[in-house]
Each structure stands twice: as structure tokens, then as C-alpha cells.
Amino acid sequence: MKTIPGFDRIGEENAFAVLSRATELQQQGRDIINLGIGQPDFRTPEHISEAAIKAIRDGHHGYTPATGIPALREAVAADLKTRHDVEINPGHVLIVPGGKVTMFMAILMFGEPGVDILYPDPGFPIYRSMIEFTGATPVPIPVREENGFAFSADETLPLISDRTRLIILNSPANPTGGVTPRSEIEALVDGLDRFPDLAVLSDEIYSQMVYDGQEHVSLLSFPSIRDRVILLDGWSKTYAMTGWRLGYAVWPDGLIDKARKLAVNAWSCVNAPAQYAGLAALTGPQDPVDRMVEEFASRRSVIVERLNQIPNLSCRAPAGAFYAFANVSRTGWKAKPLAAALLEETGVAAIGGPDFGILGEGFIRFSYANSTSNIIDALQRLEDFLGRSP
Ligand code: PLP
């Protein structure tokens, strides 16, 4: 059978392969500490789960509008007003089965042979995979350790040409934890004025996870580019709801109807009880989010301090998300074999930087969505392993 060429180019997310290997080892009785997968280790707050149970009991088990239940779209608009001080028409909000779906849709909408799509390197692997799938040319935007893993407007803007259809930005970022400061975002936005036809996908899925008084600046808050920003956000990370598969996008005027049609073609609507859970998350108490972020902040201090005590390792304090992107380039190991050996020999799951792009070589991503005691244990195993390995 002959499939379209895109399927020979599509990639995947190695974090899932690491998770399945870690699970396999665990089933064999090995003591595994998983610092690989990017999901909060907290339970979904109880009132959110209860809202889904109530929705089932109340009979919300049928299709909903393809764009999502109106109350949820309004709640998203209200939440964006509170957090970013932007007025959004709820009619531009699309409820989707997970934040990832928005990048799938946006890249599908703009990618085709002969055009460029810019994406962060190191960055979430699905960006490049989907760009390749469409036949568009992936153009990496370097994200550097010496810039605190923030985007540099000076390095990004010269990459844009007449061929560029879409630029993907992500702050706070996976895998680096980098947060791009306001000054750099303003310089980027100013530069984008010269390319009025260029669409911007702003992946802000970690928008609530910033530390040390850092600020998350939403691309939606700049009126000059509002009519071409696609905002990706959702519930997965903020409310510990990765398995619920619930996310949202804000699409600009000319695109929301295209996005809606794609949704109708692909999934009809997101599962109704999950949408009611999402509504409870946005309209209910926010202190579970605050507590989770406080806990991440404390673990972040522990993991960064400990990584920097290990000979030949170093790690910048990540400004956001829940990943430490440690520099392992002085250990004598390449990053991927080191990550693989760590799992097989010490039971610590982590992800090699090259799984996130060419500039990921020399780094390993440790997710600190795990208990402090597990983090300490894992880093001791790492230190012992490096002490006895070449
Ligand atoms: N964007 C980034 C940068 C991510 O790291 C992730 C998940 O790891 C997603 C999007 C996808 O989120 P979701 O689980 O809601 O699909």
C-alpha cells in the first residue's frame, strides 16, 4: 500500500518510548525513578474531577458543539482577561482534545512544500515532526543556554523570509524551562511588523509555571499582531490534567472557521464530561494551582543545586515549566547514550537533549515533576554512575 510521502517523514516523541521502557523495567521489578515524562505528579484537584462525575450523572454524554460548550469558551475568554488583560471574543476559542492538537492543526494549515516554518531548537519534537509531515522546510530558531534559553530577537528575525508562513514560539519552554523576557518579546513583535502575512503560533502551555518573580508575557497581549496569533494553551499542565486530553486555542478572525471545520472533520467535539471538568477548573478555586507551582519552585531549587554539585555537570536555574536542562557536555558522554545508560543501569529515566533538536546535544532534560526525595535519590544515582563510568 502506498501512503503519502509525509508518513515517511513524520517523527514522534521519544519521551513516550522512554516511558514505555521505564514501565517495562518496573514490571520486571526494577526500582525506577521517572524524571523523563513531562506531566505533573499531582492528582487533578478533587472539585474538577467531581464536576466531570456530576456532568455524567446530569446526562451530559452527548455531542457538544464542535467548538466546545459555550460556557467553557466564555470561561477561557474570562481567564485570559484575568491573566493577560486581553479581551477575547469567545467565538474565537476552540476547545480541543489536548494542547498538542493545536500545533497539529496550525502546522497542517500553513505547511506545504516550498514554504518555511520556523520552530525552536531545542524544542518540543512534534513541531519539527509535523512540519516535515507537510513537506514544508523546518527552519530551526536557535535557543541558547547563554541566553537563559530565551528566544533572541536578533537571532530569530533574520531567519524570516518571503518563504516563511508560520513562526512557532514557546515560552515558558519545553525542554529548557527558558522564559523569554518582555524586552525580547517586544523586539520580536516589532520585527514581525515587517512581515504582515506571517502567522505566529504561540505555545503557552506552561504559562502559569514561572519562578523567581519572572513574568510570562503572552503574545496575545500585543494588539499589533493579535490578528495573526494562534494561542495554544490548556489544562494539562496547569491543572494536572494530562490524561483528560483537554486544551484550547484562540484563533484569529480569518482562521477560526477553518479550524472549526478541521475539528468537525477530525473529532466532532471534545468529550463532554472533560469539558465540564475544564469549566470547574477555570471558574473554581485557583489555590491548587498556586500550591503546585510553589512545590515545583521548591523542587527546582533542589534539583538545580544538586546538579551543580556533580562534577562535570552544570545546570542553569530554569525560569519556568518543570524541566531542568542540564549541561552534560563535559562528562565524556554524548547525551543520548548517557540518558539510555542512566535508565538501564541506574533506573533513572530522563530524556537526551538531541530528542529535542540539534542544539540539544550536550544536554539532558530532567523533569522535576517527581517528589523531592525521588529527585535527590535519582541525582545520587547519577553522580555515582558518572563517578564509575568513563
Ligand atoms: N506544548 C508543549 C511545549 C508541551 O511540552 C506539551 C506537552 O508536553 C504540549 C504542548 C502538549 O500538551 P497536551 O498534553 O495538552 O497535548
Boltz pocket constraint, residues with backbone or C-beta under 6 A from the ligand:
constraints:
  - pocket:
      binder: B
      contacts: [[A, 38], [A, 97], [A, 98], [A, 99], [A, 100], [A, 101], [A, 124], [A, 170], [A, 172], [A, 173], [A, 174], [A, 203], [A, 205], [A, 234], [A, 235], [A, 236], [A, 237], [A, 242], [A, 246], [A, 247]]
      max_distance: 6.0
